[in-house]
Amino acid sequence: MYLDCAYIFGVLIALAGLYVWLFYDKKVDATVFLTLVILVTIMSFVAAISVGQFEKSILKQNDYDDDSEFDL
């Protein structure tokens, strides 16, 4: 669930950047905003991937602990 939320957040930020890039007044420089959009999108995907890896490691650890309890 958390992964889906982070991916959706990243996609929505990227779509906002695309909207600004396409429809923003060309006389005003939007480079800083577009740079922030790119950075935040990358950071949200990195966060989603790291949360997924952390979740897998926690689930593996819990499975291992559950198995060791029943070996008695």
Secondary structure as UniProt FT lines:
FT   HELIX           2..23
FT   TURN            26..27
FT   HELIX           31..69
FT   TURN            70..71
//
